[in-house]
């Protein structure tokens, strides 16, 4: 009897947290984006297909099988960075705003950053005071970025706030030019972080770096996206058009599975 | 098919391991068919079902656990949410509110909870539901008690 008990304890210790759907050890760890309950990717995907097949139009959110929290997406290939809790309970249902390009931007935040820095000359940008020129494309870029990160459509206040901070940074610049480029760059990052952090929390630092990258590139949004996607080597024909060259290696695209997407999901 | 079989096998092992964990539930798998189970559940105390042992029949679909198991009472029971003739059970988690995180064991627990807390507003047994809805608690209890004695308790003597 005592031995039985030990065996049971051992067995449970080897498998403390099975997937609640198949009851086997989790394979391809996947998390729901609101409650962060863990499932096998194939299990939760199959369940979501069952749920969505019961509706005439695909629902924007799905209840967690464990806790019934409404979730908007599955997070897969989580590589150990961080999770951000979305604070919005807004239903993505009436959200035609969340386009493929929003999704691609959100996916970018699950990749390692820094690779693109070699493509653009960041120190030169600061040295030549290029930041003094205003960039008319910045507003659209920031809006899309904030929409992608918060999954909210109406982000005007946040965009306005961030752009206002950048604008006043630019204006102050014209008064005192004697600071070193590095100090200038640092100051810029700090004030933008402060402006964005209440809304973007854990993703703020990455956002500031992406913003800098976009400014330094001085590309249009379209061109920036192409360079970015090409760099990551993702196959996204709907975004890059004919530009993307065939990729030899198949890099891992962070997979965010959105429920309201007609994707067969069996890649 | 393979997935449901694998999952049922896990549940089977869990039931074997935890035999004593829940003395109110005894789940048994059919010898030759892992998709057929029966359960013996004890009527909850402080209800007219107290002292009775009720037999449930599970029929598990191939899509399990994406689809709920079909469960019915084999033992006659007088309860607003159980069909008096067929034993069919009206319980949300066996229909729309099913989640693949439920197991056969936890379904049994839900059925025990339903026995203790009937929902007279969605009755499958109208006589039973009407007694409760009209406030005739005593009438309901004595009927339920009678059927528990007749059908769910070992015959004396």
Interface residues (C-beta under 8 A of the other chain):
Chain A: X8 X11 X18 X20 X21 X22 X23 X24 X43 X46 X47 X50 X63 X65 X66 X68
Chain B: X3 X6 X7 X10 X11 X14 X17 X18 X63 X65 X66 X67 X99 X100 X101 X103
